[in-house]
Amino acid sequence: MWASKRPGPPAGGPQKKLVIKGLKALPTLPLSYKTDTLERLRSAVHAIQQNQPTTQGLEELYRDCEGLCLHKFASDVYEMLQTELEKYTRQQLLQIDRSPDTHAPAAILDQTRKFWDDYTQQLTMVRCVFLYLDRTYALQTTNVASLWAMGLSVVRQHLVETNMRSRLVRLFINEVTSERNGQLIDRPSLASIARMFIDLGLYAQSLQPSFIDATRDYYRSESLRMINYLVPIKQSAGVSAEARSSGPTDVPGYMNHVQRRLDEETQRVAQYLKPSTKSTLLATVLAELVEKHTEKLLGPNFDAMVDADMVSDLTNLYSLLLPVNKLDLLQQNWISYIKKTGLRMMQASDLEATLISGLLAFKRKLDNILSIAFQNNTRLIGALREAFEMFINTRRSKPAQLIARHIDQCMRMGSKLAADDDIDDIFDRIIMLFRFIQGKDLFEAYYRRDLAKRLLYNKTLSADTERLVLQKLKAECGAGYTNRLEGMLHDMELSLELSSEFAQKQPESAMNDIGFQGSVLTMAFWPTYEPMELVLPRQAEEAQNAFTELYAEKHKGRNLQWQHNLGTCLINVEFNEGSKELQLSHLQGTVMLMFAEQNELTYSQIQQSTGLENNELQRTLQSLACGKFRVLTKEPKGRDVDTSDTFHFNAKFKCPQARVKISQIATKEIEKESKELEAHIHLDRMYRVDAALVRIMKARKTLEHSDLVTELLKQLDFNVSTTEIKERVDTLFERDYVRRDDSNPSTYHYIA
């Protein structure tokens, strides 16, 4: 606290009073104060509008404005300022508006831009002079706009009340149209005009709607002109965009043109339009150039692009159809193309030779398009799956058989299919095809048959590769699906151990001339084989009996049934040019060993010694005496074997290879075997249909025939015709599982 140093009144002295008296007369302003001050301010406004220096300093002018406001003349100052701005704006804009469009349309926009740039600078200067008025009277008085808002409203009012607003919009659009047609324009002028409309609050209600309408008309006309003159797509993915876009264009060239237009409009927004215009503008362009012509962009043009693997053009197509919500049409064309192409492949004349490799290449191409062009769209992925499942199952058993065969070719030792690519990738792509087939039980049967041949004839790449495929199949179909296949591999492993133990227990003298390896196959795992009678050579029969005794010792109560038609052997044979190792079947080896003791044998002698029936013996002798490698000769000569023929050992046989494989003559047995296999699978399927029908009827008790069929198809994982279903239902009637309703024959009742 501050303390006064003045001495106080003398103690006990009289107290003095401070008396304040009013003025005898109030001070008055000069009579011309208001008029003179307003005139000075008006002159300053004129000087600012004419870009000339003011006669007074800005601070002095500010004080004049402040004085008038303090003496309650603020409304007069505001009114004077508004009047001067209106007069100046009217004068300038009317002068611009008098210029005709025909001479220099861009000049009017340029003059308007210059006016607006000067006007906003002048308004800023005026606001500095009248800042006190803006911060007091304009701020504190209701329904009185700020000086900046008032200055803008003056221009807005003139543009609205006259024809100049629509004229500026029209000239603005004309300039944009000229630019779209390839002409150079004054973009800064357009940017200034757009900013003026934005500042005046006229952009959204005047400029943008008219601009969008003009854009719609422009691109509608352009799209019709181009669409009506589209040319067929050149069947080459290497044609450049420039070559396609010159002259009458095709669909890829048209889409490139659309992308260029979209880029141009995006740049246009960035350079002289309001950012909020972008979405509406691009949507308008896409609606006119793409949405209204989607069907012409797809159809045969889409098929041609996919055929030619035009990934970049398909990427353009997808990016254009996505924002206009036309993926449903793309999906329809996608499905249609896959089905048409797939059905054509399924009906090809060289189906067995090319189907699987063609399907794998086709699927890889489609996956590449899905990944790159269609961005792994889930709807299109599902459409691909639906289309593949449709066409690949039009041939009921063929795809399963050929996929199994293709895997067999890949899995065989020395396969060229597996040598050029990653084996894991190959099987992944094959499993993709496997997913689409409905006859997976049929595939398992064919695969099991081929696996048996690979394992028994030692033709597989490796056991690890076989397990890799089984793991993939197990992941797709479950452990029960691969149970028998895994059992086959396990049998071969146990057989190797048993053969090794057998070799160790045999005396060396017994193993000098012959090596023996037996494979013990579990009948439940392996395909069914018909036993064949064969009289083995003495040493082979002794080794077989010894192996049987060893197995009987290790597994009490089990019996072995020898399948000689599955066995193979290696025989060293001395020819004139040297020793050769012949790789033969058991049947061929048995016949060949007979010529170790005699050089000439008749057909009857061979049959009596081997015990083979005519068909098998003729096939065997034909492979040895009439095939590519003729280790026997026959009389009379010919390609067929007769019961009266005589056979001789061919000591003059020549071959550059040290080991010679002589294959059995192919017969129609393989085709017969396939038919039997399919018949067995069909019978098994019918049993499954019966079981499903009984389960359904037992649960539902009473059911219409159509409802029964619907329920049945939901439970089955393979195709079955309505005729087959009717036949199976009839068998249930015969076996008293179900009965017809007395009043409605299409209604069935379960018999408990």
HELIX and SHEET records of a PDB file:
HELIX    1   1 TYR A   33  GLN A   49  1                                  17    
HELIX    2   2 LEU A   58  LEU A   70  1                                  13    
HELIX    3   3 ALA A   74  ASP A   97  1                                  24    
HELIX    4   4 PRO A  105  VAL A  129  1                                  25    
HELIX    5   5 LEU A  131  ARG A  135  1                                   5    
HELIX    6   6 TYR A  137  GLN A  140  1                                   4    
HELIX    7   7 LEU A  147  GLU A  161  1                                  15    
HELIX    8   8 MET A  164  ARG A  180  1                                  17    
HELIX    9   9 ARG A  187  ASP A  199  1                                  13    
HELIX   10  10 TYR A  203  LEU A  207  3                                   5    
HELIX   11  11 GLN A  208  ILE A  227  1                                  20    
HELIX   12  12 ALA A  241  SER A  245  1                                   5    
HELIX   13  13 VAL A  251  TYR A  272  1                                  22    
HELIX   14  14 THR A  277  LEU A  289  1                                  13    
HELIX   15  15 GLU A  291  HIS A  293  5                                   3    
HELIX   16  16 THR A  294  LEU A  297  1                                   4    
HELIX   17  17 PRO A  300  ASP A  307  1                                   8    
HELIX   18  18 VAL A  311  LEU A  321  1                                  11    
HELIX   19  19 LEU A  327  MET A  346  1                                  20    
HELIX   20  20 LEU A  351  ASN A  368  1                                  18    
HELIX   21  21 ILE A  369  ALA A  373  3                                   5    
HELIX   22  22 THR A  378  ILE A  392  1                                  15    
HELIX   23  23 LYS A  398  MET A  411  1                                  14    
HELIX   24  24 LYS A  416  ALA A  419  1                                   4    
HELIX   25  25 ILE A  423  PHE A  436  1                                  14    
HELIX   26  26 LYS A  440  LEU A  456  1                                  17    
HELIX   27  27 ALA A  463  CYS A  477  1                                  15    
HELIX   28  28 ASN A  483  LYS A  505  1                                  23    
HELIX   29  29 GLU A  508  MET A  511  1                                   4    
HELIX   30  30 ARG A  538  LYS A  554  1                                  17    
HELIX   31  31 HIS A  564  LEU A  566  5                                   3    
HELIX   32  32 HIS A  586  MET A  594  1                                   9    
HELIX   33  33 TYR A  603  THR A  610  1                                   8    
HELIX   34  34 ASN A  614  ALA A  625  1                                  12    
HELIX   35  35 GLU A  669  ARG A  700  1                                  32    
HELIX   36  36 HIS A  705  GLN A  715  1                                  11    
HELIX   37  37 THR A  722  GLU A  734  1                                  13    
SHEET    1   A 3 THR A 568  PHE A 575  0                                        
SHEET    2   A 3 GLY A 578  SER A 585 -1                                        
SHEET    3   A 3 ARG A 659  LYS A 661  1                                        
SHEET    1   B 3 GLU A 600  THR A 602  0                                        
SHEET    2   B 3 THR A 646  PHE A 649 -1                                        
SHEET    3   B 3 LEU A 632  GLU A 635 -1                                        
SHEET    1   C 3 THR A 702  GLU A 704  0                                        
SHEET    2   C 3 THR A 747  TYR A 750 -1                                        
SHEET    3   C 3 VAL A 738  ARG A 740 -1                                        
END                                                                             
